[in-house]
Amino acid sequence: MQRHLFLKSLAAALCLAASGASFAQAYPNKPIRLIVPFPAGGATDLFARTLTQKMGEKLGTTLVVDNKPGAGGAIGSDLAAKAVPDGYTLLLATTSTHAIGPAISKLPYDTAHDFTPIAHVGDAPSIMLVPTSAPVKTVREWIDYAKKNPGKLNYASSGNGTIVQLTAELFKSQAGVFVTHIPYKGTALAMPDLMSGKVDVLFDSLPTGMPFVRDGRLRALGVTSLKRSPLAPDLPAVAETLPGFESNTWFGLYGPKALPAEVVARINKAANESLADPALREKLSSLGIEPTQSTPEQLTKLAAQDTAKWKQIIIDRKITND
């Protein structure tokens, strides 16, 4: 009897393993939906459309970008979390959705447990922008200027609880300066006031901020990556003045919870191979995005570290998203 049960269990296990291997070999056999939890035309959307073209070639299928914006990325992320874990619904998440979101909002999902990490695929640093009329040309000069004028300077953001505000608050904390927050509904609306000098500083994303610097409408003092960015090699890192300062928007591919390991490995390989392609890397660089390659474990570690980091800033600086 025991031998019969053992043989029956062994047969079941072999069938399960065979079916899993068969599924992995057949995957993918239809288009893959990539949810982008932000509007079309934005940095995340443009990155997704650029990456999916090459990944589709590697996977032998089509990746269809599906924009599901709203609630700071929570609407699209929730759809991905609740999707069937078969590899045909993926999510392009960011620092905002998977590090800041859980640190500042009550979400309908758990970013650490309701998703399967696949790959960290890119980074987009921010730049510290000031009016061309500002009497400073370096990060150190700006800090000294702010300390001589406590409470008289202000900074713009794209709204409460955004990466733009948190970056400025991190800067204030490390620099030891007092600067008033002025929230806008997006950094594009803050640009006219920054250029006119009504606003004193803005930490905007490199791809959207650099055009204003190139045409002489704004001055860039530093980049928020830990080291100088290859996207703007002549621009000093803020960390050269404030050691350890770093604020980065990263992009990560995720699937729903319990995505089969064979499928994760297949998608991870396709993403890493795509991101090694010189033509794709050049396209991403033109968007202000530094392509990266990683394991699922590295993405998990990155998200956990950033969540802890921004949660501490949110608590220390008493930040809300109201």
C-alpha positions as CSV (number, residue, x, y, z in Angstrom):
1,M,0.0,0.0,0.0
2,Q,2.7,2.4,1.0
3,R,4.7,1.5,-2.2
4,H,1.6,2.2,-4.3
5,L,1.1,5.6,-2.7
6,F,4.8,6.4,-3.2
7,L,4.6,5.5,-6.9
8,K,1.4,7.4,-7.3
9,S,2.9,10.5,-5.7
10,L,6.1,10.2,-7.8
11,A,4.1,9.9,-11.0
12,A,2.1,13.0,-10.1
13,A,5.3,15.0,-9.3
14,L,6.8,13.9,-12.6
15,C,3.7,14.9,-14.5
16,L,3.7,18.3,-12.8
17,A,7.4,18.8,-13.6
18,A,6.8,17.8,-17.2
19,S,3.8,20.1,-17.6
20,G,5.9,23.0,-16.1
21,A,8.7,22.3,-18.5
22,S,6.2,22.1,-21.4
23,F,4.7,25.4,-20.4
24,A,8.1,27.1,-20.2
25,Q,9.0,25.7,-23.7
26,A,5.8,26.9,-25.2
27,Y,5.9,30.4,-23.5
28,P,5.1,32.8,-25.0
29,N,2.5,31.7,-27.6
30,K,0.5,34.9,-27.7
31,P,1.0,38.6,-27.1
32,I,2.1,39.8,-23.7
33,R,0.4,42.8,-22.0
34,L,2.7,45.3,-20.3
35,I,0.8,47.5,-18.0
36,V,2.3,51.0,-17.7
37,P,0.6,52.7,-14.7
38,F,1.1,56.2,-16.1
39,P,-0.3,58.2,-19.0
40,A,0.9,57.8,-22.6
41,G,3.7,60.2,-23.6
42,G,5.4,60.3,-20.2
43,A,8.9,59.0,-19.5
44,T,7.7,55.6,-18.3
45,D,5.5,55.1,-21.3
46,L,8.3,56.1,-23.7
47,F,10.7,53.8,-22.0
48,A,8.2,50.9,-22.2
49,R,7.5,51.4,-25.9
50,T,11.2,51.5,-26.6
51,L,12.1,48.4,-24.6
52,T,9.1,46.3,-25.7
53,Q,10.1,46.5,-29.4
54,K,13.5,44.7,-28.7
55,M,12.1,42.4,-26.1
56,G,9.4,41.3,-28.5
57,E,12.1,40.2,-30.9
58,K,13.9,38.2,-28.2
59,L,10.7,36.5,-26.9
60,G,9.2,35.9,-30.4
61,T,6.0,37.6,-29.7
62,T,4.4,41.1,-29.4
63,L,4.5,43.1,-26.1
64,V,1.5,45.4,-26.1
65,V,1.8,48.5,-23.9
66,D,-1.4,49.2,-21.9
67,N,-1.5,52.5,-20.2
68,K,-3.6,52.4,-16.9
69,P,-2.8,55.7,-15.1
70,G,-4.3,57.1,-11.9
71,A,-3.8,57.3,-8.2
72,G,0.0,57.7,-8.5
73,G,0.3,54.5,-10.4
74,A,-1.8,52.4,-8.0
75,I,-4.6,51.7,-10.5
76,G,-2.4,50.0,-13.0
77,S,-0.3,48.3,-10.4
78,D,-3.4,46.8,-8.8
79,L,-4.5,45.4,-12.1
80,A,-1.2,43.7,-12.5
81,A,-1.2,42.4,-9.0
82,K,-4.6,40.7,-9.6
83,A,-3.8,39.3,-13.0
84,V,-3.4,35.6,-13.7
85,P,0.2,34.6,-13.1
86,D,0.8,33.1,-16.5
87,G,3.4,35.5,-17.9
88,Y,1.0,37.3,-20.2
89,T,0.4,40.3,-17.9
90,L,3.5,42.3,-16.8
91,L,4.0,45.6,-15.1
92,L,6.6,48.3,-15.6
93,A,6.9,49.7,-12.1
94,T,8.9,52.7,-10.8
95,T,10.3,54.1,-7.6
96,S,7.0,56.0,-7.2
97,T,4.8,52.8,-7.4
98,H,7.0,50.3,-5.5
99,A,9.1,52.4,-3.1
100,I,7.4,55.7,-2.4
101,G,3.8,54.5,-2.8
102,P,3.9,51.9,0.0
103,A,5.8,54.3,2.2
104,I,3.2,57.1,2.0
105,S,-0.2,55.5,1.0
106,K,-2.5,52.7,1.9
107,L,-2.5,50.6,-1.2
108,P,-4.9,47.7,-2.2
109,Y,-1.8,45.5,-2.7
110,D,1.4,44.7,-0.9
111,T,4.4,45.6,-3.2
112,A,6.7,43.2,-1.4
113,H,4.4,40.1,-1.6
114,D,1.8,40.6,-4.4
115,F,4.3,40.8,-7.2
116,T,7.0,38.7,-8.7
117,P,10.2,40.7,-9.4
118,I,11.8,40.1,-12.8
119,A,14.4,42.7,-13.7
120,H,15.6,46.2,-12.9
121,V,15.7,47.7,-16.4
122,G,16.6,51.4,-16.1
123,D,17.4,54.5,-14.1
124,A,16.5,58.1,-14.6
125,P,18.3,60.6,-12.3
126,S,17.0,64.1,-11.6
127,I,18.9,67.4,-11.9
128,M,19.0,70.4,-9.6
129,L,17.7,73.4,-11.5
130,V,17.8,77.1,-10.6
131,P,16.9,80.3,-12.6
132,T,19.7,81.7,-14.7
133,S,19.3,84.9,-12.6
134,A,20.3,83.0,-9.4
135,P,23.5,84.4,-7.8
136,V,25.0,80.9,-7.6
137,K,26.6,78.4,-10.0
138,T,27.4,75.4,-7.8
139,V,25.6,73.3,-5.2
140,R,27.9,74.6,-2.5
141,E,27.1,78.2,-3.4
142,W,23.4,77.4,-3.4
143,I,23.6,75.8,0.1
144,D,25.6,78.8,1.4
145,Y,23.1,81.2,-0.2
146,A,20.1,79.4,1.4
147,K,21.8,79.4,4.9
148,K,22.3,83.2,4.6
149,N,18.6,83.6,3.7
150,P,16.7,81.1,6.0
151,G,13.0,80.9,5.1
152,K,13.3,83.3,2.2
153,L,13.8,80.6,-0.6
154,N,11.4,78.1,-1.9
155,Y,11.3,75.0,-4.0
156,A,8.8,73.7,-6.5
157,S,7.5,70.1,-6.8
158,S,5.1,68.1,-8.9
159,G,2.9,67.7,-5.8
160,N,2.8,66.4,-2.2
161,G,4.4,63.0,-1.7
162,T,6.1,62.8,-5.2
163,I,9.7,61.9,-5.9
164,V,10.3,65.6,-6.8
165,Q,9.2,66.7,-3.3
166,L,11.0,63.9,-1.5
167,T,14.3,64.6,-3.4
168,A,14.1,68.3,-2.3
169,E,13.4,67.3,1.3
170,L,16.3,64.8,1.3
171,F,18.5,67.7,0.0
172,K,17.2,70.0,2.8
173,S,17.8,67.4,5.4
174,Q,21.4,66.7,4.3
175,A,22.3,70.3,3.6
176,G,20.7,71.7,6.8
177,V,18.7,74.4,5.0
178,F,15.2,75.7,5.4
179,V,13.4,76.1,2.1
180,T,9.6,76.5,1.7
181,H,7.7,74.0,-0.4
182,I,5.4,75.1,-3.3
183,P,3.5,72.2,-4.9
184,Y,2.3,72.3,-8.5
185,K,0.3,69.9,-10.5
186,G,3.3,68.7,-12.4
187,T,6.7,70.1,-13.0
188,A,5.7,71.5,-16.4
189,L,3.5,74.0,-14.6
190,A,6.4,75.1,-12.3
191,M,8.8,75.8,-15.2
192,P,7.5,79.4,-16.0
193,D,7.8,80.4,-12.3
194,L,11.3,78.8,-12.0
195,M,12.5,80.6,-15.2
196,S,11.2,83.9,-13.9
197,G,12.7,83.5,-10.5
198,K,9.5,83.2,-8.6
199,V,10.7,79.8,-7.6
200,D,14.3,79.2,-6.5
201,V,15.0,75.6,-7.2
202,L,13.4,72.4,-8.7
203,F,14.6,68.8,-8.7
204,D,13.2,67.7,-12.1
205,S,14.0,64.5,-14.1
206,L,17.0,64.7,-16.3
207,P,15.1,64.0,-19.6
208,T,12.5,66.8,-19.0
209,G,14.9,69.3,-17.4
210,M,17.9,69.2,-19.6
211,P,16.3,70.8,-22.7
212,F,15.7,74.0,-20.6
213,V,19.4,73.9,-19.6
214,R,20.7,73.4,-23.2
215,D,18.7,76.4,-24.5
216,G,19.9,78.6,-21.7
217,R,16.5,79.1,-19.9
218,L,17.6,77.4,-16.7
219,R,20.9,76.5,-14.9
220,A,21.7,73.0,-13.7
221,L,23.8,72.7,-10.6
222,G,24.0,69.0,-10.2
223,V,22.7,65.5,-10.9
224,T,21.1,63.4,-8.2
225,S,22.7,60.1,-9.1
226,L,25.4,59.0,-6.7
227,K,28.0,59.5,-9.4
228,R,28.1,61.7,-12.5
229,S,25.7,60.4,-15.1
230,P,26.9,59.4,-18.5
231,L,23.8,61.2,-19.8
232,A,25.3,64.5,-18.6
233,P,29.0,63.8,-17.9
234,D,29.9,67.5,-17.4
235,L,27.3,68.0,-14.6
236,P,28.7,67.3,-11.1
237,A,26.8,64.9,-8.8
238,V,25.2,66.6,-5.8
239,A,26.9,63.9,-3.8
240,E,30.2,65.6,-4.6
241,T,29.1,68.3,-2.2
242,L,26.7,66.2,0.0
243,P,28.4,62.8,0.3
244,G,25.9,59.9,-0.1
245,F,23.1,62.1,-1.5
246,E,21.2,60.1,-4.1
247,S,17.7,60.2,-5.6
248,N,16.9,58.0,-8.5
249,T,13.8,57.0,-10.4
250,W,14.3,53.3,-11.3
251,F,12.2,51.1,-13.6
252,G,11.5,47.5,-12.9
253,L,9.6,44.7,-14.6
254,Y,7.2,42.7,-12.4
255,G,4.7,40.0,-12.8
256,P,1.8,38.9,-10.5
257,K,2.6,36.9,-7.4
258,A,3.5,33.2,-8.1
259,L,4.7,33.7,-11.6
260,P,6.5,30.5,-12.6
261,A,10.3,30.6,-12.2
262,E,10.8,29.3,-15.7
263,V,8.8,32.3,-17.1
264,V,10.6,34.7,-14.9
265,A,13.9,33.4,-16.2
266,R,12.7,33.7,-19.8
267,I,11.6,37.3,-19.4
268,N,14.6,38.3,-17.4
269,K,16.9,36.9,-20.1
270,A,15.0,38.7,-22.9
271,A,15.2,42.0,-20.9
272,N,18.9,41.7,-20.2
273,E,19.8,40.8,-23.7
274,S,17.7,43.6,-25.1
275,L,19.3,46.1,-22.7
276,A,22.7,45.0,-23.9
277,D,21.9,46.0,-27.5
278,P,23.9,49.2,-28.5
279,A,21.1,50.6,-30.6
280,L,18.5,50.2,-27.8
281,R,20.9,51.7,-25.2
282,E,21.4,54.7,-27.5
283,K,17.7,55.2,-27.8
284,L,17.2,55.0,-24.1
285,S,20.0,57.5,-23.4
286,S,18.3,59.9,-25.7
287,L,15.3,59.7,-23.4
288,G,17.5,60.4,-20.4
289,I,17.4,56.9,-19.1
290,E,20.4,54.8,-18.1
291,P,19.7,51.1,-19.1
292,T,20.5,48.5,-16.5
293,Q,20.7,44.7,-16.3
294,S,19.9,42.7,-13.2
295,T,18.6,39.5,-11.5
296,P,15.2,39.4,-9.9
297,E,16.9,39.3,-6.5
298,Q,18.7,42.6,-7.2
299,L,15.4,44.3,-8.1
300,T,13.9,43.0,-4.8
301,K,16.9,44.4,-2.8
302,L,16.7,47.8,-4.6
303,A,13.0,48.2,-4.0
304,A,13.3,47.2,-0.3
305,Q,16.2,49.7,0.3
306,D,14.4,52.5,-1.5
307,T,11.2,51.9,0.4
308,A,13.0,52.1,3.8
309,K,14.9,55.2,2.7
310,W,11.9,57.2,1.5
311,K,9.8,56.0,4.4
312,Q,12.3,57.5,6.8
313,I,12.3,60.8,5.0
314,I,8.5,60.8,4.9
315,I,8.4,60.3,8.7
316,D,11.3,62.7,9.5
317,R,10.0,65.5,7.3
318,K,6.3,64.8,8.2
319,I,5.3,64.5,4.6
320,T,1.8,63.5,3.4
321,N,0.2,63.1,0.0
322,D,-2.8,65.2,0.9
